[in-house]
């Protein structure tokens, strides 16, 4: 595939660029502030920043290029607008937020809390050297259930992106959120 990679020089993007080439894909690297032309690409991948992702994805969807988004920071209104645009162009846009988090609380934490329903409190801490850590605590009288996920290297995100490239065409036009949508798309 001919891949346009936004954030190619970033923490995740630099690891991903190498892995994509090793997997046989052709990669066009787009750095910070570059208005890369999506024309001629089979797919665009965005691992940038919350203040850049919307414009990058807008431009790609307008050109009819499907997208894989690993960046946090898209609001519900952003997702709705991107969904409408992707449906109009008949292309898929997978949003699976993985980026090294610069927002607090992260998009992953907000999505987890929303999926739980109700008024779920979120506590957010950013620590140097931690790639990703999420812990969900359920407490009751005299007991605690903890569900925890730790990511120790950015290479851990590569298999999910490669799976997204392999199965993106199986998704319906519009925005799909979460890698689990790819598991159901087989």
C-alpha positions in Angstrom: 0.0 0.0 0.0 1.0 3.6 -0.6 0.7 5.1 2.9 0.8 8.8 3.9 2.1 8.9 7.5 1.4 12.0 9.5 3.7 12.3 12.5 6.4 10.2 10.9 9.2 11.8 12.9 7.3 11.5 16.2 7.7 9.0 19.0 5.2 6.5 17.6 5.5 7.6 14.0 9.2 6.9 13.7 8.8 3.4 15.0 5.7 2.9 12.8 7.5 4.2 9.6 10.2 1.6 9.9 7.7 -1.2 10.6 5.5 -0.2 7.6 8.4 -0.3 5.2 9.5 -3.6 6.6 6.0 -4.9 6.0 6.3 -3.9 2.3 4.4 -0.7 2.3 5.5 2.5 0.6 5.6 5.4 3.1 5.3 9.1 2.5 6.4 10.8 5.7 4.7 14.0 6.7 6.2 16.0 9.5 4.9 18.6 11.9 3.2 21.5 10.1 3.5 19.9 6.6 0.4 20.1 4.4 1.0 16.8 2.7 -1.1 16.0 -0.4 -3.1 12.8 0.1 -3.7 12.3 -3.6 -2.3 9.0 -4.9 -2.2 7.4 -1.5 -4.2 4.3 -0.6 -4.5 5.2 3.1 -3.4 7.9 5.5 -2.3 7.2 9.1 -2.2 10.0 11.7 -0.1 9.8 14.9 0.3 13.5 15.5 -1.2 15.9 18.1 -4.7 16.9 19.1 -4.3 20.3 17.5 -3.3 18.8 14.1 -5.2 15.6 13.7 -8.6 17.1 12.6 -7.1 19.1 9.7 -5.0 16.2 8.5 -8.0 13.8 8.5 -10.3 16.4 6.9 -7.9 16.9 4.0 -7.5 13.1 3.4 -11.2 12.4 3.6 -11.9 15.2 1.2 -9.6 13.5 -1.2 -11.4 10.2 -0.7 -8.4 8.6 1.1 -9.3 6.2 4.0 -7.7 7.0 7.4 -6.4 5.3 10.4 -6.1 7.7 13.4 -4.0 6.9 16.5 -4.1 10.4 17.9 -6.2 11.4 20.9 -8.1 14.7 21.2 -10.9 14.4 18.7 -14.2 15.5 20.3 -17.6 13.9 19.8 -18.4 16.8 17.4 -15.1 16.1 15.4 -16.0 12.5 15.1 -19.5 13.3 13.9 -18.2 15.7 11.3 -15.5 13.2 10.1 -18.1 10.4 10.0 -20.4 12.5 7.8 -17.5 13.4 5.5 -16.2 9.8 5.3 -19.7 8.5 4.5 -20.1 11.1 1.7 -16.8 10.0 0.2 -17.6 6.3 0.7 -14.4 5.6 2.7 -13.6 4.2 6.1 -12.0 6.1 8.9 -10.8 4.1 11.9 -10.1 6.0 15.1 -8.0 3.9 17.5 -6.4 6.3 19.9 -2.9 5.2 20.9 -0.6 8.2 20.8 1.7 9.1 23.6 -0.8 11.2 25.5 -0.4 15.0 25.6 -3.9 15.6 26.8 -5.1 14.9 30.4 -7.2 13.0 30.9 -6.5 11.0 27.8 -9.0 10.2 25.1 -8.7 6.6 26.1 -9.6 7.4 29.7 -12.6 9.5 28.6 -13.8 6.7 26.3 -13.4 4.1 29.0 -15.4 6.3 31.5 -18.1 6.9 28.9 -18.4 3.2 28.1 -19.0 2.6 31.8 -21.9 5.0 32.0 -22.9 7.3 34.7 -20.7 9.9 36.3 -17.3 8.1 36.4 -14.5 10.2 38.0 -11.2 10.2 36.2 -7.8 10.9 37.8 -5.0 11.6 35.3 -1.2 11.7 35.9 1.5 12.1 33.3 4.9 10.6 34.2 8.1 10.8 32.2 9.2 7.5 30.8 5.7 5.9 30.9 4.5 5.1 27.4 0.9 4.2 28.4 -0.7 3.0 31.6 -4.4 2.8 32.3 -6.0 1.4 35.5 -9.7 1.0 36.2 -10.7 0.5 39.8 -14.0 -0.8 41.0 -14.5 -0.5 44.7 -17.1 -1.8 47.2 -17.2 -2.3 50.9 -14.1 -4.1 51.8 -13.0 -5.0 48.3 -11.3 -3.6 45.2 -11.2 -5.0 41.6 -8.4 -3.5 39.4 -8.1 -3.8 35.7 -4.8 -2.6 34.4 -3.0 -2.2 31.1 0.6 -1.1 30.6 2.5 -0.4 27.4 6.3 -0.6 27.7 7.3 0.3 24.2 5.9 2.1 21.2 6.5 -1.0 19.1 3.4 -2.4 20.9 1.2 -0.2 18.7 2.6 -1.6 15.4 0.5 -4.8 15.2 -2.7 -2.8 15.6 -1.8 -0.4 12.8 -0.8 -3.3 10.5 -4.1 -5.0 11.3 -6.0 -1.8 10.6 -4.3 -1.6 7.1 -5.2 -5.2 6.4 -8.8 -4.9 7.4 -9.7 -1.2 6.8 -11.6 -2.1 3.5 -13.9 -4.4 5.5 -15.2 -1.5 7.5 -18.3 0.4 6.3 -17.9 4.0 5.1 -17.7 6.4 8.0 -15.9 6.6 11.4 -15.4 3.4 13.3 -13.9 3.8 16.8 -11.6 1.2 18.4 -9.5 -1.7 17.2 -12.3 -4.0 18.3 -14.3 -3.0 15.3 -11.7 -4.7 13.2 -12.1 -7.9 15.1 -15.8 -7.9 14.3 -15.1 -7.1 10.6 -13.7 -10.5 9.6 
